[in-house]
Amino acid sequence: MATKLRTPDTDLIELSGKWVYQHPIVDRKLRVNGTIYQVKAGEYNKASGLDYMVVENQTTGEISMVFEGTQGTQDFLTDGTLSGSIPNTQLREADAAYKNQSQKYNIKNVSGNSLGGGLSNYVASKNDDIRSVTYNPAILPEGTYDKDNPRITNYLSEYDPLTLGERGMGYGDRLPGQSHILQNNVPWMQMTLSNHVGYDDRGITINGKKIPIDADAYLPVGIWSGKVLTGGGTGQKIDINPENIRILSNSLRTKMIEQVNMGQFFLDTAVDLVIKEGRHLDDRTTSLQKSFDSLLSESEFGEIITSLANYAELRKEMEKANPVGSAALELIQKIRTSPIIAEVLDYVSGTFFNVRGFLLEIPVLINDLSIRIEHTMNQVSMVKIQAVPELFKGINNQYLSDAMVTELKEHYITLDKNKDIVVKQVQTYSSQVTYVSNEIEKADKLLSATQKVESVGAPPPTQSYVLQESKALKDGMGKKQQLLDNNFNEFSTKTTELLLPALTSIYSIVNQLKQVIKSTIKCLKDLQAGFSLVHVPFTDKDNQLKEDLREIIKNLQEILLTIKGVGKAVKDMESNLPNVLAAYRPYIDTALFEGTKFQDVILLNKAASNIFFSAEMVFEDIKYQLSGNKSAALSALDKLAVQACENMKILLKQIKRGSIDV
């Protein structure tokens, strides 16, 4: 039989996306998907931004370490350096924290969301025999990572803004291990935070009804394995015995029925809106200009050019070079007047003159860089004035014409009937599995487990579940979708024209600044080498000069790391700006209908699609597990599972046809 995970991935997703952000105290007990976890240790609100908790699964005794995601300014700066080539201090601190806690606890899992996911993956990459499970993790610094590492699993939600930005910027290869995209959220601006962390107590309310949005609420979880299913119908097969049939029966009667009933409710609400609201579907109050900042800020450099606070923090970080440069100039003067200078000068001829020029150039370049970033921020404002309106061309209060509303109504009448048929089919299948399970229980006690299964006949026949074909919306939203496509292309072109020159200008200055700082460090290291070659007795004052020189070099190297990170982020945005915009398009298209009933229809359709997609994957797994069995009962259940899968696929296509493509 396929072994169940001692700590399921779904639990680690909730621990890292919800509970660690609440900073639970030691000994507090957390209820996660029916399992109790006790907090064994916790470090929160640390100056470095590295926060985590250690928890014990009270059922299995397994220990997990959960890293907290992005919180505050320090973490913003950490995110900003993740595109650099050197692991930053917080990544190394996370590894040290893991090693420290490992001396006290037998840690089997590390996990995290966002920056916490990056920390978790870094720790698992550096240590053997530890499993990392992440939800929407931040990328790791540039390097070579094992994409086939079986100990690392990344779950990326379909509309997570961080993941969309990372994919748009071409960072997909900087996630070690296996990555799986989950269909478990909706592209709505108000949900960007919950789409990222996976949890929000507010949820979505449509027509007074709250729609649950928890990351693990409707994930396709294998009935026997407890693993999140990622498709393919492969893996270790279970033993078909009475216990496993009972597990299938119980799971279908509880979670699966609840899940498809929720999908049925979403579609019921969407049908009511289309049928009753008619032309009022399109009464809009959109303000996409405000939403544009939210989207662009999810990319690495976009976080700087759309936020005055983040820009101010970056400028403050860069301007740390100014006092370091002043200290370096003062140190150079002291060295020139030091008694040992005559001995050193032969080894560092020209260094004093060169380094002084470099040090004077650094504050000039930093000021120039700040001016160019401010110009780019102004260009973002121009995008909102000049490019965003392109999205609205033809998307007016008559976007859904009388003819389109008529087609929508016709399609949704068919969709309404078909979703009821699919739900009834799942309910009936559950009853049939329960029948088989009960019959196995009644089988002769002298029979072996296998003989018991084989002795049971097929369940009673049921009606045929045939879905109706919808004659409406044969090409989906047709010309309406094409209009959205054309508008987006115009928007993307104009946005790129406005931002690319500004980004190119920033990258040029960053490169100059990077070279000047590198040259400064080289000159100071030459001076340092000169000291090491001179064999004279140094005074305490001279030794202090050497120590001050080491400290200045170290500070300049840290500043260089920040500058490199900014340069990499700017270059990647410059190279991939159209891809970044395309990645966020689902949010843009949904925002076009902000405040309308049609937006509610889009969101309900997507939520229902997520649920039925999840159910279909679970049935695919059931079909795979039951296939090839000689038992008449299980062979019949297998065929019925195949039919349910086929109908769910048809229903999913019809749901998609009744909405714009997000």
C-alpha positions in Angstrom: 0.0 0.0 0.0 1.2 3.6 -0.7 2.4 5.0 2.6 0.7 8.2 3.9 3.0 11.1 4.6 3.7 11.4 8.3 3.2 15.2 8.0 1.2 15.9 4.9 2.1 18.7 2.5 -1.3 20.3 3.0 -0.5 20.7 6.7 2.9 22.2 6.0 1.2 24.6 3.5 -1.1 25.8 6.2 1.6 26.0 8.9 3.7 28.2 6.7 1.0 30.3 5.1 -1.1 30.9 8.1 0.1 29.9 11.6 3.7 31.0 11.6 2.5 34.6 10.7 0.6 34.6 14.0 3.8 34.0 16.1 2.3 31.3 18.3 4.0 30.9 21.7 5.8 27.8 22.9 3.5 25.0 24.0 0.5 26.4 22.0 -1.4 23.7 20.2 -2.4 24.4 16.6 -5.3 22.5 14.9 -4.4 21.9 11.2 -6.7 19.8 9.0 -7.8 17.8 12.0 -4.2 17.2 13.4 -2.8 18.9 16.5 0.7 20.5 16.2 2.4 21.7 19.4 4.9 24.6 19.2 8.2 23.5 20.6 10.2 26.7 19.8 9.7 30.1 18.2 11.9 33.0 17.2 9.9 36.1 16.1 10.5 39.8 15.5 14.3 39.4 15.1 16.2 42.4 13.9 17.5 40.4 10.9 13.9 39.5 9.9 14.6 35.7 10.3 11.6 34.4 12.1 10.5 30.7 12.5 8.8 28.2 14.7 9.4 24.5 15.4 6.3 22.3 15.8 5.6 18.7 16.6 2.9 16.6 15.0 1.1 15.2 18.0 -0.1 12.2 16.1 3.2 11.0 14.6 5.8 12.8 16.7 7.4 14.2 13.6 9.2 17.6 14.0 9.0 20.4 11.4 10.7 23.8 11.2 8.6 26.6 9.6 10.1 29.8 8.4 8.1 33.0 8.3 7.6 34.9 5.0 8.2 38.5 4.1 7.7 40.9 7.0 8.7 44.5 6.9 11.7 46.5 5.6 14.5 44.1 6.4 12.7 41.4 4.4 12.1 43.8 1.5 15.8 44.3 1.3 16.4 40.6 1.5 14.0 40.0 -1.4 15.8 42.8 -3.3 19.1 40.9 -3.1 17.8 37.5 -4.0 18.6 38.1 -7.6 22.3 38.6 -6.7 25.0 36.0 -7.1 25.9 35.6 -3.4 23.7 34.0 -0.7 22.7 36.9 1.6 23.1 37.0 5.3 19.6 35.9 6.1 19.9 32.8 4.0 23.0 31.8 5.8 21.4 32.7 9.2 18.5 30.4 8.3 20.9 27.5 7.8 22.6 28.3 11.1 19.2 28.4 12.9 18.3 25.0 11.4 21.6 23.5 12.5 21.1 24.9 16.0 17.6 23.6 16.3 18.6 20.2 14.9 20.8 19.7 17.9 17.7 19.8 20.1 15.1 18.2 17.8 15.1 15.5 15.1 13.7 17.9 12.4 12.3 16.0 9.4 10.7 18.9 7.4 11.3 22.5 6.8 8.7 24.7 5.1 7.8 28.3 4.3 5.9 30.7 2.2 7.3 33.6 0.2 10.7 34.5 1.6 10.3 31.7 4.1 10.0 29.3 1.2 13.3 30.6 -0.1 14.9 30.0 3.3 13.4 26.6 3.5 14.7 25.6 0.1 18.1 27.0 0.8 18.3 24.9 4.0 17.2 21.7 2.2 19.7 22.4 -0.5 22.5 22.6 2.0 21.5 19.7 4.2 20.8 16.0 3.4 17.9 14.0 4.9 15.6 17.0 5.3 12.4 17.6 3.3 11.3 21.1 2.1 7.7 21.9 1.3 7.0 25.4 0.2 4.1 27.5 -0.9 4.8 30.3 -3.4 8.5 30.5 -2.4 10.9 33.3 -3.3 13.7 32.4 -5.7 17.2 31.5 -4.6 20.3 33.5 -5.6 21.8 32.7 -9.0 23.5 29.3 -9.0 23.0 25.7 -10.0 20.2 23.9 -8.3 19.0 20.3 -8.5 15.6 20.5 -10.3 15.1 16.8 -9.6 15.8 16.9 -5.9 13.0 14.6 -4.5 13.3 16.2 -1.1 12.1 19.6 -2.3 8.5 20.3 -3.4 7.3 23.8 -4.3 3.5 24.5 -4.7 2.9 27.6 -6.8 -0.7 28.9 -6.9 -1.9 29.9 -10.3 -2.4 33.6 -9.6 0.2 34.2 -6.9 1.7 37.6 -7.8 5.2 36.7 -6.7 5.2 33.5 -8.8 3.8 35.3 -11.8 6.5 37.9 -11.5 9.3 35.3 -11.1 8.1 33.4 -14.1 7.7 36.6 -16.1 11.3 37.6 -15.2 12.6 34.2 -16.3 13.6 33.0 -12.8 11.8 29.6 -13.0 15.2 27.7 -12.9 16.1 29.2 -9.5 13.6 27.0 -7.6 15.3 23.7 -6.6 13.3 20.5 -6.6 9.9 19.8 -8.1 7.4 22.7 -8.8 3.7 22.2 -9.3 1.2 24.9 -10.3 -2.1 24.6 -8.3 -5.5 25.9 -9.5 -6.8 27.1 -6.2 -7.4 30.9 -6.3 -8.9 33.7 -8.4 -7.3 36.7 -10.2 -8.9 39.5 -8.2 -6.9 42.5 -7.0 -8.4 42.3 -3.5 -7.0 38.8 -3.2 -3.4 39.4 -4.2 -2.2 38.9 -0.6 -4.3 35.8 0.2 -3.3 34.4 -3.3 0.3 34.7 -2.1 0.1 33.4 1.5 -2.9 31.2 0.9 -5.0 32.4 3.8 -7.3 35.3 4.6 -10.1 35.3 7.1 -12.1 37.7 5.0 -12.6 35.5 2.0 -14.7 36.6 -1.0 -18.3 37.6 -0.5 -20.7 37.6 -3.5 -24.4 38.1 -3.1 -24.0 38.0 0.7 -22.4 34.5 0.5 -18.8 33.9 1.6 -16.5 31.9 -0.6 -13.7 30.0 1.2 -10.3 30.7 -0.3 -7.9 28.8 2.0 -4.9 27.4 0.0 -5.6 23.8 1.1 -9.4 23.9 1.1 -9.9 22.3 -2.3 -6.5 20.9 -3.3 -6.6 17.5 -5.1 -5.3 15.2 -2.4 -4.9 11.5 -3.0 -7.5 9.6 -1.0 -5.0 6.9 0.1 -1.6 8.6 -0.1 -2.6 12.0 1.4 -0.3 13.6 -1.2 -1.3 16.6 -3.3 -2.0 15.1 -6.8 -0.2 16.7 -9.7 -1.6 14.7 -12.5 -0.2 11.8 -14.6 -1.9 8.9 -13.0 1.3 7.3 -11.9 3.0 6.2 -8.7 2.8 3.3 -6.3 -0.5 1.5 -6.5 -2.4 0.6 -3.3 -3.4 -2.9 -2.3 -7.0 -3.4 -3.1 -8.2 -4.7 0.3 -11.3 -4.2 2.5 -9.6 -1.4 4.5 -8.7 0.6 1.4 -12.2 0.3 0.0 -13.5 1.5 3.3 -11.1 4.5 3.2 -12.4 5.3 -0.3 -16.0 5.1 0.8 -15.5 7.3 3.8 -13.6 9.9 1.8 -16.2 10.1 -0.9 -19.0 10.4 1.6 -17.4 13.3 3.4 -14.8 15.6 1.7 -15.6 14.8 -2.0 -19.3 15.3 -1.6 -18.7 18.5 0.3 -16.3 19.7 -2.4 -18.6 19.2 -5.4 -21.5 20.6 -3.5 -19.5 23.8 -3.0 -18.7 23.8 -6.7 -22.4 23.4 -7.4 -23.1 26.4 -5.1 -20.6 28.6 -7.0 -22.2 27.8 -10.3 -25.7 28.1 -8.9 -24.8 31.7 -7.9 -23.2 32.5 -11.3 -26.3 31.1 -13.1 -28.6 33.3 -10.9 -26.5 36.4 -11.8 -26.6 35.7 -15.5 -30.3 34.8 -15.6 -31.6 37.5 -13.3 -29.2 40.5 -13.8 -29.1 40.4 -17.6 -27.8 43.7 -19.0 -27.0 44.9 -15.5 -24.0 42.5 -15.6 -22.0 45.3 -17.2 -22.7 48.4 -15.0 -19.1 49.3 -14.2 -17.2 51.4 -11.7 -13.7 50.4 -12.7 -10.5 52.1 -11.4 -7.7 50.1 -13.0 -5.2 53.0 -12.7 -5.0 52.4 -8.9 -4.6 48.6 -9.4 -1.7 49.0 -11.8 0.7 49.8 -9.0 -0.3 46.7 -7.1 0.5 44.5 -10.1 3.8 46.1 -11.1 5.0 46.2 -7.5 5.0 42.4 -7.4 8.1 42.2 -9.6 11.5 42.7 -7.9 12.4 46.2 -9.2 8.7 47.1 -9.6 8.5 47.0 -5.8 10.8 50.0 -5.7 9.4 52.1 -8.6 5.8 51.9 -7.3 6.4 52.6 -3.6 7.8 55.8 -2.2 8.6 53.9 1.1 10.5 51.1 -0.6 12.3 53.6 -2.9 13.3 55.6 0.2 14.6 52.5 1.9 16.6 51.5 -1.2 18.1 55.0 -1.4 18.9 54.9 2.3 20.7 51.6 1.7 22.7 52.9 -1.2 23.6 56.1 0.5 25.4 54.1 3.2 28.2 54.2 0.7 28.6 58.0 1.4 29.8 57.8 5.0 31.9 54.8 4.1 33.5 56.8 1.3 34.1 59.7 3.7 35.7 57.4 6.2 37.9 55.9 3.4 39.1 59.3 2.3 40.0 60.2 5.9 41.8 56.9 6.3 43.8 57.5 3.1 44.9 60.8 4.4 46.0 59.2 7.7 47.9 56.6 5.9 49.7 59.2 3.7 50.9 61.0 6.9 51.7 57.8 8.7 55.5 57.1 9.5 55.2 53.8 7.6 54.1 55.5 4.4 57.6 55.6 3.0 57.9 51.8 3.3 54.4 51.2 1.8 54.6 53.7 -1.1 56.9 51.5 -3.3 54.3 48.7 -3.3 51.2 50.9 -3.9 52.4 53.6 -6.3 49.4 55.5 -7.8 46.8 53.9 -5.4 46.3 57.0 -3.4 45.5 59.1 -6.4 43.2 56.5 -8.0 41.2 55.6 -5.0 40.5 59.2 -4.1 39.0 59.8 -7.5 36.8 56.7 -7.2 35.6 57.6 -3.7 34.6 61.1 -4.9 32.7 59.6 -7.8 30.6 57.2 -5.7 28.2 59.9 -4.1 27.8 61.6 -7.5 26.7 58.3 -9.2 24.3 57.4 -6.3 22.7 60.8 -6.6 22.3 60.3 -10.4 20.9 56.8 -9.8 18.3 58.3 -7.4 17.3 60.9 -10.0 16.8 58.2 -12.7 14.7 56.0 -10.4 12.5 59.0 -9.6 12.2 59.6 -13.4 11.1 56.0 -13.8 8.5 56.4 -11.0 7.1 59.4 -13.0 7.0 57.2 -16.1 4.9 54.7 -14.2 2.5 57.5 -13.6 2.5 58.2 -17.4 1.7 54.5 -18.0 -1.5 55.0 -15.9 -2.4 58.1 -17.9 -1.5 57.0 -21.4 -1.4 53.2 -21.5 -4.0 51.9 -19.1 -6.9 53.7 -21.0 -6.0 51.4 -24.0 -7.4 48.5 -22.0 -10.8 50.2 -21.9 -11.4 50.7 -25.6 -14.8 49.2 -26.4 -15.2 47.9 -22.9 -18.1 50.1 -22.1 -21.5 49.6 -20.6 -22.6 48.0 -23.8 -19.8 45.4 -23.8 -22.3 42.7 -23.1 -24.8 43.5 -25.8 -28.4 42.2 -25.8 -27.3 39.4 -28.1 -24.4 38.4 -25.9 -26.6 38.4 -22.8 -29.1 36.2 -24.6 -26.3 33.7 -25.5 -25.0 33.8 -22.0 -28.4 33.0 -20.5 -28.9 30.1 -23.0 -25.4 28.7 -22.2 -25.9 29.0 -18.4 -29.3 27.2 -18.5 -27.4 24.2 -20.0 -24.5 24.6 -17.7 -26.9 24.7 -14.7 -28.4 21.3 -15.7 -25.0 19.7 -16.5 -23.4 20.6 -13.2 -26.4 19.1 -11.3 -25.9 15.9 -13.3 -22.1 15.8 -12.4 -22.8 16.3 -8.7 -25.5 13.6 -8.8 -23.1 11.3 -10.5 -20.4 11.8 -7.8 -23.1 11.3 -5.1 -24.2 8.0 -6.8 -20.6 6.8 -7.2 -20.1 7.4 -3.5 -23.2 5.3 -2.7 -21.9 2.5 -5.0 -18.5 2.4 -3.3 -20.3 2.3 0.1 -22.4 -0.6 -1.2 -19.3 -2.5 -2.2 -17.6 -1.7 1.1 -20.6 -3.0 3.0 -20.7 -6.2 0.9 -17.1 -6.8 1.6 -17.7 -6.5 5.3 -20.4 -9.1 5.0 -18.2 -11.6 3.2 -17.3 -14.9 4.8 -14.8 -14.3 7.6 -12.8 -17.3 6.6 -11.9 -15.7 3.3 -8.6 -13.8 2.9 -8.7 -10.1 2.3 -8.1 -10.6 -1.5 -10.8 -13.4 -1.7 -13.3 -11.1 0.1 -12.8 -8.4 -2.5 -13.1 -10.9 -5.4 -16.2 -12.5 -3.9 -18.3 -9.3 -4.2 -20.4 -8.8 -7.3 -20.9 -5.5 -9.2 -23.0 -2.8 -7.5 -26.6 -2.3 -8.7 -26.7 -0.5 -12.1 -27.5 3.2 -12.2 -28.9 5.6 -14.7 -26.7 6.9 -17.5 -25.3 10.3 -16.8 -25.2 12.1 -20.1 -24.4 15.9 -20.3 -26.2 18.2 -22.7 -24.3 20.0 -25.4 -24.6 23.8 -25.2 -25.5 25.3 -28.6 -24.5 28.8 -27.3 -21.1 30.4 -27.1 -19.5 27.9 -29.5 -16.4 30.1 -29.7 -16.6 31.1 -26.0 -16.7 34.9 -25.6 -15.6 35.2 -29.3 -15.2 38.8 -30.4 -15.5 40.0 -26.8 -12.4 38.0 -25.9 -10.6 39.2 -29.1 -11.3 42.8 -28.1 -9.7 42.2 -24.7 -6.7 40.6 -26.5 -6.2 43.5 -28.9 -6.5 46.1 -26.1 -4.0 44.3 -24.0 -1.5 44.2 -26.8 -1.9 47.9 -27.3 -1.5 48.5 -23.6 1.6 46.3 -23.4 3.3 48.0 -26.4 2.7 51.5 -25.0 3.8 50.5 -21.5 7.0 49.0 -22.8 7.7 52.2 -24.9 7.3 54.3 -21.7 9.3 52.3 -19.3 12.1 50.6 -21.3 14.2 53.8 -21.9 14.0 54.7 -18.2 15.0 51.1 -17.2 17.9 51.2 -19.6 19.1 54.5 -18.2 19.0 53.1 -14.6 20.9 50.0 -15.7 23.6 52.1 -17.3 24.2 54.1 -14.0 24.1 51.0 -11.9 26.8 49.4 -14.0 29.0 52.5 -13.7 28.4 52.6 -9.9 29.2 48.9 -9.7 32.5 49.3 -11.6 33.6 52.3 -9.5 32.9 50.4 -6.2 34.7 47.3 -7.5 37.7 49.5 -8.5 37.7 51.2 -5.1 37.7 47.8 -3.3 40.6 46.7 -5.6 42.7 49.8 -4.8 42.0 49.4 -1.0 43.0 45.7 -1.2 46.2 46.7 -3.1 46.9 49.1 -0.2 46.2 46.3 2.3 48.6 44.0 0.4 51.2 46.7 0.6 50.9 46.7 4.4 51.3 43.0 4.5 54.6 43.1 2.6 56.2 45.7 4.8 58.2 44.2 7.7 58.4 47.0 10.2 57.3 47.2 13.8 53.8 48.8 13.8 52.5 51.1 16.5 49.0 50.6 17.9 48.0 53.6 15.8 49.2 51.8 12.6 47.5 48.6 13.6 44.2 50.5 14.0 44.7 51.9 10.5 44.9 48.3 9.2 41.8 47.3 11.1 39.9 50.4 9.8 40.9 49.5 6.3 39.6 45.9 6.7 36.2 47.3 8.0 35.9 49.8 5.1 36.5 47.0 2.5 33.9 44.8 4.2 31.3 47.6 4.2 31.9 48.4 0.5 31.5 44.7 -0.4 28.1 44.7 1.3 27.1 47.8 -0.6 28.3 46.3 -3.8 26.1 43.2 -3.1 23.0 45.5 -2.9 24.0 47.4 -6.1 24.5 44.1 -7.9 21.1 42.9 -6.8 19.4 46.1 -8.0 21.3 45.9 -11.3 20.2 42.3 -11.9 16.6 43.1 -11.1 16.6 46.1 -13.4 18.2 44.2 -16.2 15.8 41.3 -15.9 12.8 43.7 -15.9 14.2 45.5 -18.9 14.6 42.2 -20.8 11.3 40.7 -19.8 8.9 43.6 -19.3 6.3 42.3 -21.9 6.5 38.9 -20.3 5.9 40.4 -16.8 2.9 42.3 -18.1 1.5 39.1 -19.8 1.9 37.2 -16.6 -0.3 39.6 -14.7 -2.9 39.8 -17.5 -5.5 37.7 -15.6 -5.6 40.3 -12.9 -5.9 43.1 -15.5 -8.7 41.5 -17.4 -10.7 40.8 -14.2 -10.1 44.4 -13.0 -11.6 45.7 -16.2 -15.0 44.6 -14.8 -14.4 45.9 -11.3 -17.7 46.6 -9.5 -19.8 44.8 -12.1 -21.9 41.7 -11.8 -20.0 40.2 -14.7 -16.8 40.3 -12.5 -18.7 38.2 -9.9 -19.6 35.7 -12.7 -15.9 35.5 -13.7 -14.8 34.9 -10.1 -17.5 32.3 -9.5 -16.8 30.5 -12.7 -13.1 30.3 -11.8 -13.7 29.1 -8.2 -16.1 26.4 -9.5 -13.6 25.4 -12.2 -10.9 25.1 -9.5 -13.1 22.8 -7.5 -14.2 20.5 -10.4 -10.7 20.4 -11.7 -9.5 19.2 -8.3 -12.3 16.6 -8.1 -11.5 15.4 -11.6 -7.8 14.8 -10.6 -9.0 12.8 -7.5 -11.2 10.7 -9.7 -8.3 10.2 -12.2 -6.3 8.8 -9.2 -9.2 6.6 -8.2 -9.5 5.3 -11.7 -5.7 4.6 -11.8 -5.8 2.7 -8.5 -8.8 0.6 -9.4 -7.7 -0.2 -13.0 -6.6 -3.7 -14.0 -8.4 -5.4 -11.1 -10.1 -8.7 -11.7 -12.8 -8.2 -9.2 -16.3 -7.7 -10.8 -17.1 -5.0 -8.2 -13.9 -3.0 -8.6 -14.0 -3.4 -12.4 -17.5 -1.8 -12.4 -16.4 1.0 -10.0 -13.4 1.6 -12.3 -15.7 2.1 -15.4 -17.9 4.4 -13.4 -14.9 6.5 -12.3 -13.9 6.8 -16.0 -17.4 8.1 -16.9 -17.3 10.6 -14.1 -13.9 11.9 -15.2 -15.1 12.3 -18.8 -18.2 14.3 -17.6 -16.1 16.5 -15.4 -13.8 17.4 -18.4 -16.9 18.3 -20.5 -18.3 20.4 -17.6 -14.9 22.2 -17.2 -14.9 23.2 -20.9 -18.4 24.5 -20.6 -17.5 26.6 -17.5 -14.6 28.1 -19.4 -16.8 29.0 -22.4 -19.1 31.0 -20.1 -16.5 33.5 -19.1 -13.5 35.5 -20.4 -10.3 33.6 -20.5 -8.4 34.1 -17.2 
